[in-house]
Amino acid sequence: MKLNFDTLIIFVQDIDKLKSFYVDILKLEVLEEYQSEWLLLASGNCKIGLHKIGDQYLGDGATPFKFDNNTKVIFEVEEDIHQLRADLLSEQVAMKEITTFDNYDYLLCDGADPEGNVFQIKQRKK
């Protein structure tokens, strides 16, 4: 059996808010969209689907919705990671410091979308 990774689906509360984040800030291309319920985005060789989560899975709504999950979406970039991090911070995106590991070929920087889904940008060291 040979499996080819095609699409990652993230369940979210507010498709429109996250569309602004992923399209306007991260510059991903919209492939499909359905009335604040579904958004399919192009990201290199993979697609990211944003699927509205059912109300039965949400709390009382008294506080802003944030997911607590164990998934991280990683985007490899060619442009300068320091400048990209600065640009994201200027857009009020929650970003951690840039890190790396000994004997590892990449610089890494984690961030979070408006609902708390973790993503990482990585750049090959020069």
NORKATA-V433461 format. One record per pair of residues at least 6 apart in sequence whose ideal C-beta (glycine too) atoms are under 6 Angstrom apart, sorted by the first residue. I is the first residue (numbers start at 1). J is the second residue. D is the distance in whole Angstrom. If there is no record, write none. Layout:
# NORKATA-V433461
((I:J:D) (I:J:D))
This chain:
# NORKATA-V433461
((7:47:4) (7:49:5) (8:48:5) (9:49:4) (9:51:5) (10:50:6) (10:117:6) (11:51:5) (11:53:4) (12:18:5) (12:50:5) (12:115:6) (13:53:6) (13:65:4) (15:36:5) (15:39:5) (15:50:6) (15:52:5) (16:36:6) (17:114:5) (18:50:5) (19:39:6) (21:113:5) (21:114:6) (22:28:5) (22:41:6) (25:91:5) (28:41:4) (28:43:5) (29:42:4) (31:40:4) (31:42:5) (32:40:4) (33:39:5) (37:52:5) (38:51:6) (39:50:4) (40:47:6) (40:49:5) (41:48:5) (65:115:6) (66:115:6) (66:116:4) (67:115:6) (67:116:5) (67:117:6) (72:118:5) (72:120:6) (73:119:5) (74:120:5) (75:121:5) (76:122:5) (77:121:5) (77:123:5) (81:98:6) (81:107:5) (81:109:6) (81:123:4) (85:95:5) (85:109:5) (88:95:5) (89:95:5) (93:111:5) (94:111:6) (94:112:5) (95:111:4) (96:110:5) (98:107:5) (98:109:5) (99:108:5) (100:107:5) (105:124:6) (105:125:6) (106:122:5) (106:124:6) (107:123:5) (108:120:6) (108:122:5) (109:121:5) (110:120:5) (111:119:6) (112:118:6))
